[in-house]
Amino acid sequence: MADAATIAKLEEGFKKLEAATDCKSLLKKYLTKSVFDQLKDKKTDLGATLLDVIQSGVENLDSGVGVYAPDAQAYTLFAPLFDPIIEDYHKGFKQTDKHPNKDFGDVNQFVNVDPDGKFVISTRVRCGRSMEGYPFNPCLTEAQYKEMESKVSSTLSSLEGELKGTYFPLTGMTKEVQQKLIDDHFLFKEGDRFLQAANACRYWPTGRGIYHNDNKTFLVWCNEEDHLRIISMQMGGDLGQVYRRLASAVNEIEKRVPFSHHDRLGFLTFCPTNLGTTVRASVHIKLPKLAANREKLEEVAGKYSLQVRGTRGEHTEAEGGVYDISNKRRMGLTEYQAVKEMQDGIIELIKIEKEMQ
């Protein structure tokens, strides 16, 4: 049972949400009075309450989603709130649906989406993973952060071939190394306000770090938003190469570190938008003609379930007509299908851009 002080804070937060008539978050949409009353006094085995789930969305009324899972059990315990949000965000992943098993499919089906190198600046495929037996950010102790980091760094240091590289802990990082990683666009900064409000940045920078291979085409973030963010990336449009590298890395790491997985929801992550495959395949792409007609760009992107964002990620504008375009669907389909959808959409966007000459 949640304690009286927590419940009082929850009541206050719920009132604030109800009063915010211009708030469009999925939290506001689905946290009805009856759902609120049903969940407000519940607590997971690791001590997480509904307050941990909704605090970011209450503080940031401009959130799109507004909820985070403080631990794996939260998805089950607070299902009356999470399930409709998941169904809404992951377009039609119904509460009776079950996410398919992991399947990277035939990795040779992926190609270079821009062989002439005229449109795609860079390509990236990433996925998130949580380590089994540990809560997510808001409920982690400082000792757990340290323990996880040592497991992750020793696991990664055993990788071979093109995945072989170096782990850099954020704690005690020299200014030179830090600057170098920032220049390479590798280093994550302390959490944005949405993560701060969700209590995801405690004990910073303890237990956080970054690993990259010698070619700087494969990296792993440790304890940024998720326990692990596994990223494969390179300049140009060779999605095939990027995808194959990611698939082999995930399979290698999985042999050594067990991940949190849910029978119905797939791989579990801190933010419900990243559940299921957790895969986000994206390109930084220049589409000047389509960019001048944002409606047309959004229309084609929508057909392939693609998300169009500014180059600095969510909540940013495009810089110099360059967009970050990625797959939006992560649930109810396999890793292969999610990335294939993105590949087909990008090829189509490039084709339309060329026709507009």
C-alpha positions as CSV (number, residue, x, y, z in Angstrom):
1,M,0.0,0.0,0.0
2,A,1.2,3.5,-0.8
3,D,1.6,5.7,2.2
4,A,-0.6,8.7,3.0
5,A,1.9,11.3,1.9
6,T,2.2,9.7,-1.5
7,I,-1.6,9.4,-1.9
8,A,-1.9,13.1,-1.0
9,K,0.6,14.0,-3.7
10,L,-1.3,11.8,-6.2
11,E,-4.6,13.5,-5.4
12,E,-2.9,16.9,-5.9
13,G,-1.4,15.7,-9.2
14,F,-4.7,14.3,-10.4
15,K,-6.5,17.6,-9.7
16,K,-3.7,19.5,-11.6
17,L,-4.2,17.1,-14.6
18,E,-8.0,17.5,-14.5
19,A,-7.7,21.3,-14.5
20,A,-5.2,21.4,-17.4
21,T,-7.7,21.7,-20.3
22,D,-5.1,22.2,-22.9
23,C,-3.0,19.2,-21.9
24,K,-3.0,16.6,-24.7
25,S,-1.0,13.8,-23.1
26,L,-2.1,10.2,-23.2
27,L,-1.8,10.3,-19.4
28,K,-4.6,12.9,-19.2
29,K,-6.6,11.0,-21.8
30,Y,-6.6,7.6,-19.9
31,L,-6.2,8.5,-16.2
32,T,-9.9,8.7,-15.5
33,K,-11.2,9.1,-12.0
34,S,-12.1,5.4,-11.8
35,V,-8.7,4.2,-13.0
36,F,-7.1,6.7,-10.6
37,D,-9.1,5.4,-7.6
38,Q,-8.3,1.8,-8.6
39,L,-4.5,2.4,-8.7
40,K,-3.7,5.2,-6.3
41,D,-2.8,3.0,-3.3
42,K,-1.0,0.2,-5.1
43,K,2.7,-0.4,-4.7
44,T,5.1,-2.8,-6.6
45,D,7.3,-5.3,-4.7
46,L,10.2,-2.9,-5.3
47,G,8.2,0.0,-3.8
48,A,7.1,1.9,-6.8
49,T,3.7,3.7,-6.7
50,L,1.4,5.4,-9.2
51,L,3.2,8.6,-8.4
52,D,6.5,7.2,-9.9
53,V,4.5,6.4,-13.0
54,I,2.8,9.7,-13.6
55,Q,5.0,12.3,-11.9
56,S,6.8,13.4,-15.2
57,G,3.5,13.9,-17.0
58,V,2.0,15.9,-14.1
59,E,5.0,18.2,-14.0
60,N,5.3,18.5,-17.8
61,L,1.8,19.1,-19.0
62,D,3.1,19.4,-22.6
63,S,4.2,15.7,-22.6
64,G,3.0,13.6,-25.4
65,V,2.7,10.4,-23.3
66,G,3.4,11.4,-19.7
67,V,4.1,8.0,-18.1
68,Y,7.2,5.9,-17.3
69,A,7.5,2.5,-15.7
70,P,9.5,2.5,-12.5
71,D,10.1,-1.2,-12.7
72,A,9.0,-4.3,-14.7
73,Q,6.1,-5.2,-12.5
74,A,4.6,-1.7,-12.9
75,Y,3.4,-2.7,-16.4
76,T,1.2,-5.4,-14.8
77,L,0.2,-3.8,-11.6
78,F,-0.8,-0.5,-13.3
79,A,-2.1,-2.1,-16.4
80,P,-5.4,-0.3,-16.3
81,L,-3.4,2.9,-17.1
82,F,-0.6,1.4,-19.2
83,D,-2.6,-0.9,-21.5
84,P,-4.8,1.8,-23.1
85,I,-1.8,4.1,-23.4
86,I,0.2,1.4,-25.1
87,E,-2.7,0.5,-27.4
88,D,-3.1,4.2,-28.4
89,Y,0.6,4.9,-29.0
90,H,1.4,1.6,-30.7
91,K,-1.6,2.0,-33.1
92,G,-3.9,-0.8,-32.4
93,F,-1.7,-3.1,-30.3
94,K,-4.8,-4.2,-28.4
95,Q,-5.0,-5.4,-24.8
96,T,-5.7,-8.9,-26.0
97,D,-2.7,-8.9,-28.4
98,K,0.6,-10.6,-27.7
99,H,3.9,-9.2,-29.0
100,P,5.7,-11.8,-31.2
101,N,9.0,-13.4,-30.2
102,K,12.3,-11.7,-31.2
103,D,13.1,-12.2,-34.9
104,F,15.7,-10.3,-36.7
105,G,14.6,-12.2,-39.9
106,D,16.7,-12.5,-43.0
107,V,19.3,-9.8,-42.4
108,N,20.3,-9.9,-46.0
109,Q,17.0,-8.4,-47.1
110,F,18.2,-4.9,-46.1
111,V,19.9,-2.7,-48.6
112,N,21.5,0.7,-49.1
113,V,18.4,3.0,-49.3
114,D,20.4,5.7,-51.0
115,P,23.2,4.2,-53.2
116,D,24.0,7.5,-54.9
117,G,24.5,9.2,-51.5
118,K,22.4,12.2,-52.4
119,F,19.8,12.2,-49.7
120,V,20.7,10.2,-46.6
121,I,23.4,11.7,-44.4
122,S,23.5,8.9,-41.8
123,T,21.7,5.8,-40.7
124,R,21.2,4.4,-37.2
125,V,19.3,1.5,-35.7
126,R,19.1,1.2,-31.9
127,C,17.2,-0.8,-29.3
128,G,16.8,-0.6,-25.6
129,R,17.2,-3.4,-23.0
130,S,16.7,-3.8,-19.3
131,M,18.7,-6.2,-17.2
132,E,16.6,-8.8,-15.5
133,G,16.3,-8.5,-11.7
134,Y,16.9,-4.7,-11.5
135,P,14.3,-2.0,-11.3
136,F,14.3,0.9,-13.8
137,N,15.8,4.3,-13.1
138,P,13.6,5.9,-10.4
139,C,13.9,2.9,-8.1
140,L,17.6,2.1,-8.5
141,T,20.0,2.5,-5.6
142,E,23.4,3.9,-6.0
143,A,24.9,0.5,-5.3
144,Q,22.8,-1.1,-8.0
145,Y,23.9,1.5,-10.5
146,K,27.5,0.6,-9.8
147,E,26.9,-3.1,-9.9
148,M,25.1,-2.9,-13.2
149,E,27.8,-0.8,-14.7
150,S,30.5,-3.3,-13.7
151,K,28.4,-6.2,-15.3
152,V,27.9,-4.2,-18.5
153,S,31.5,-3.1,-18.9
154,S,32.9,-6.5,-18.3
155,T,30.4,-8.0,-20.8
156,L,31.2,-5.5,-23.5
157,S,34.9,-5.8,-23.1
158,S,34.6,-9.4,-24.1
159,L,33.1,-8.5,-27.5
160,E,35.2,-9.5,-30.6
161,G,35.7,-8.5,-34.2
162,E,34.1,-5.3,-35.4
163,L,32.3,-4.9,-32.1
164,K,35.5,-4.8,-30.1
165,G,36.0,-1.5,-28.3
166,T,36.4,0.5,-25.1
167,Y,34.1,1.4,-22.2
168,F,34.3,4.9,-20.8
169,P,32.6,5.5,-17.4
170,L,31.1,9.0,-17.0
171,T,32.5,9.1,-13.4
172,G,36.0,10.5,-13.5
173,M,35.9,11.1,-17.3
174,T,38.6,13.6,-18.4
175,K,37.5,16.8,-20.1
176,E,39.4,15.7,-23.3
177,V,37.6,12.3,-23.5
178,Q,34.3,14.0,-22.7
179,Q,34.8,16.6,-25.5
180,K,35.8,14.0,-28.0
181,L,32.7,12.0,-27.3
182,I,30.5,15.1,-27.5
183,D,32.1,16.0,-30.8
184,D,31.3,12.5,-32.1
185,H,27.7,13.0,-31.0
186,F,28.1,10.0,-28.8
187,L,27.8,11.3,-25.3
188,F,24.4,11.7,-23.7
189,K,23.9,14.6,-21.3
190,E,22.2,14.5,-18.0
191,G,18.5,13.8,-18.6
192,D,16.1,16.2,-20.2
193,R,13.3,17.7,-18.1
194,F,10.9,14.8,-18.8
195,L,13.4,12.3,-17.5
196,Q,14.4,14.6,-14.6
197,A,10.8,14.8,-13.5
198,A,10.5,11.0,-13.7
199,N,13.4,10.8,-11.2
200,A,15.6,9.1,-13.8
201,C,18.8,11.1,-13.1
202,R,19.6,10.3,-9.5
203,Y,23.2,9.7,-8.4
204,W,24.4,11.1,-11.8
205,P,26.9,10.3,-13.2
206,T,27.4,7.1,-11.0
207,G,26.9,3.9,-13.0
208,R,26.6,5.7,-16.3
209,G,29.0,5.2,-19.2
210,I,29.4,4.7,-22.9
211,Y,31.1,2.0,-24.9
212,H,32.1,2.3,-28.6
213,N,33.9,0.1,-31.0
214,D,37.1,1.2,-32.7
215,N,35.3,2.3,-35.9
216,K,32.8,4.3,-33.9
217,T,29.9,2.5,-35.7
218,F,28.7,0.6,-32.7
219,L,28.0,2.0,-29.2
220,V,26.2,1.1,-26.0
221,W,24.9,3.6,-23.5
222,C,24.8,2.3,-20.0
223,N,22.1,3.7,-17.6
224,E,21.0,6.7,-19.6
225,E,17.2,6.3,-20.0
226,D,17.3,2.5,-20.2
227,H,19.8,0.1,-18.6
228,L,21.2,-0.4,-22.1
229,R,20.8,1.4,-25.3
230,I,22.5,-0.6,-28.1
231,I,23.2,1.5,-31.2
232,S,24.6,0.7,-34.6
233,M,25.2,3.7,-36.9
234,Q,27.3,5.0,-39.8
235,M,27.4,7.8,-42.4
236,G,25.4,7.2,-45.6
237,G,22.4,5.1,-46.3
238,D,23.6,1.5,-46.0
239,L,20.8,0.3,-43.7
240,G,21.7,-3.4,-44.4
241,Q,25.2,-3.0,-42.9
242,V,23.9,-1.1,-39.9
243,Y,21.1,-3.6,-39.2
244,R,23.4,-6.6,-39.5
245,R,25.8,-5.1,-37.0
246,L,23.0,-4.4,-34.5
247,A,21.5,-7.9,-34.8
248,S,24.9,-9.6,-34.2
249,A,25.6,-7.3,-31.2
250,V,22.3,-7.8,-29.5
251,N,22.6,-11.6,-29.9
252,E,26.2,-11.5,-28.5
253,I,25.2,-9.4,-25.4
254,E,22.1,-11.5,-24.8
255,K,24.2,-14.6,-24.4
256,R,26.0,-12.9,-21.4
257,V,23.3,-10.7,-19.8
258,P,19.6,-11.8,-19.3
259,F,17.1,-9.2,-20.3
260,S,13.7,-8.3,-18.8
261,H,11.0,-9.7,-21.1
262,H,7.2,-9.8,-20.8
263,D,5.1,-12.5,-22.5
264,R,2.7,-10.0,-23.9
265,L,4.6,-6.8,-24.2
266,G,8.0,-8.0,-25.4
267,F,11.2,-6.4,-24.1
268,L,10.5,-4.1,-21.2
269,T,11.8,-0.5,-21.1
270,F,11.5,2.5,-18.9
271,C,9.2,4.4,-21.4
272,P,6.2,2.6,-22.8
273,T,6.8,4.0,-26.3
274,N,9.9,1.8,-26.6
275,L,8.3,-1.6,-25.6
276,G,8.1,-4.7,-27.8
277,T,11.0,-4.8,-30.3
278,T,12.3,-1.5,-28.7
279,V,13.8,-1.0,-32.2
280,R,14.1,2.5,-33.7
281,A,15.6,2.6,-37.1
282,S,16.3,6.1,-38.4
283,V,18.0,8.2,-41.0
284,H,19.1,11.8,-41.1
285,I,17.8,12.7,-44.5
286,K,17.7,15.8,-46.7
287,L,14.4,16.2,-48.6
288,P,14.3,19.9,-49.6
289,K,11.3,19.6,-52.0
290,L,9.2,17.5,-49.6
291,A,10.3,19.7,-46.7
292,A,8.8,22.6,-48.4
293,N,5.5,20.7,-48.3
294,R,5.4,19.4,-44.8
295,E,1.9,18.0,-45.2
296,K,2.9,15.8,-48.1
297,L,6.0,14.6,-46.2
298,E,3.8,13.7,-43.2
299,E,1.2,12.0,-45.4
300,V,3.8,9.7,-47.0
301,A,5.5,9.1,-43.7
302,G,2.1,8.2,-42.1
303,K,1.5,5.6,-44.8
304,Y,4.5,3.7,-43.7
305,S,4.1,4.4,-40.0
306,L,7.1,6.7,-40.0
307,Q,7.8,9.5,-37.5
308,V,9.3,12.7,-38.7
309,R,11.4,14.7,-36.2
310,G,14.0,17.4,-36.1
311,T,17.6,16.3,-36.2
312,R,18.2,16.9,-32.4
313,G,15.5,14.3,-31.6
314,E,12.0,14.8,-30.2
315,H,10.6,18.2,-29.6
316,T,13.1,19.9,-32.1
317,E,13.0,21.5,-35.5
318,A,14.7,20.3,-38.6
319,E,18.1,22.1,-39.1
320,G,19.0,23.0,-42.7
321,G,16.1,20.9,-44.1
322,V,17.5,17.7,-42.6
323,Y,15.0,15.5,-40.9
324,D,15.3,12.5,-38.6
325,I,12.8,9.9,-39.9
326,S,12.2,6.6,-38.1
327,N,9.8,3.7,-37.7
328,K,7.0,4.5,-35.2
329,R,5.6,1.0,-34.6
330,R,7.6,-1.1,-32.2
331,M,4.9,-3.5,-31.0
332,G,2.9,-6.3,-32.5
333,L,5.5,-6.9,-35.2
334,T,9.0,-8.4,-35.3
335,E,12.3,-6.5,-35.4
336,Y,12.6,-7.5,-39.1
337,Q,9.1,-6.1,-39.9
338,A,9.7,-2.8,-38.0
339,V,12.9,-2.1,-39.9
340,K,11.5,-3.3,-43.2
341,E,8.6,-0.8,-42.9
342,M,11.1,2.0,-42.3
343,Q,13.3,0.8,-45.3
344,D,10.2,0.8,-47.7
345,G,9.1,4.2,-46.4
346,I,12.5,5.9,-46.9
347,I,12.9,4.4,-50.4
348,E,9.4,5.8,-51.3
349,L,10.2,9.2,-49.8
350,I,13.4,9.4,-51.9
351,K,11.5,8.3,-55.0
352,I,8.9,11.1,-54.5
353,E,11.6,13.7,-53.8
354,K,13.3,12.8,-57.1
355,E,10.0,13.0,-59.0
356,M,9.5,16.5,-57.7
357,Q,12.6,17.8,-59.4
